[in-house]
Amino acid sequence: MGIHAFFKSLNELERIYRAPGKFKFEEHNISSHSFKVAQYAQFLGTVEEMNGANINWKSLYEKALNHDYAEVFIGDIKTPVKYASMELRKLLLDVEEEMTKKFVDKELPDEFKDLYREKLKEGKDDTVEGKILQVADKMDQVYEAYQEIQRGNTEPGFVTMYKDALNVIQNVDLRCVTYFLDIILPDMLSERQASGIDLKAITNEVLKKI
């Protein structure tokens, strides 16, 4: 089918919703998530660059935009399930990689196959760009959970999502993480909330500030 098959598949990302099975005031799909992650990554990369890091911007943008493309094939699996064990996580990554490879091999023109195998592979790695992607991805989870809680959603899963994402972020060794925790997060928590859930206390607990 050619590159048209890839472009057509992007529409499917708009029909895959995050946090399936939970009541939500606002739905978020994989397509919008990828755009937001790219925006977060752009800012985080800027903070790192301002602090002396060399950023491969092409790599960073590709990682951010493409990081969840494989969910076209397997959907959005709930985070607690996805990370239930290292064995399961590796198995899911292997399935994603194999299905993406088969799609590229079958559908894309020969001159693009090697390029797109690289572009669509798992982007979270030990490079600074891979670490930024990890933080950006979890930032969106923080914001999605925060906004549901802020609006009064008492679904316990969103508190768990918020805590889990915040815990991952704080353990990534980047200067932009310090900026997020010291500047962005307090600004977020200063907003008015309709919820009876004490997010400041939960945040302090996760960050061990109590």
C-alpha positions, 0 to 999 in steps of 0.5 A: 500500500505504500506510505499511505498505509502508515498515514491512514493508521494514524487515524486509529490512534485517535480512537484508542483512549487512555486509562480505559475502563475508568470514569473520566470527565475528559477522554484523552486519546493516544494521538493527543497524548503523543502531541502533548508529550512532544510539547513537554519534551521540547520544553524539557530538552530546552531546560537540559540544553540551557544547563549544558546538555547536547540535545539531538533534537531530531531524535528527541522529536521522533521519540516523542511523536512516535513513542506510542505508535505500536498501540495501533496494534495492541491498544492502551494496556493499563499501566498496572498490568503493563508493569506488573512484572519485568517479564510481562513488560519485556514480553509486551515490548517484544510484541510491539516491536515485532508487530511494528516490524511486520507492518513496516516490512509489509506496507512501507516502500523499500527505501523507507523500511530501515528508516521507519524501523528505527523511527518507530522502535521503543524510544525510552533508553539511556540517552538523554533524549530517551530519559527526557521522553520517559519524563515527558510521558509521565508528565502527561500522566500526571496532568491527566490524573491531576485534572481529573482529581481537580474536577472532583473525580473520586476514581481511586485509579487517578490517585494511583496514576498520579503517584506512580507517574510522580515517583517515576519522574523524581527518579530520573537524573535530569536537570529538567526534573528538578525544574519540574519538581521545584517550579512547575509542580508547586505552580500546578498545586497552587490552583483551586481544586473542587476535589476533597483529595489533598493532592499537596499531601499526596505529593509530599508523601511521594516526594518524601517531603513529610 
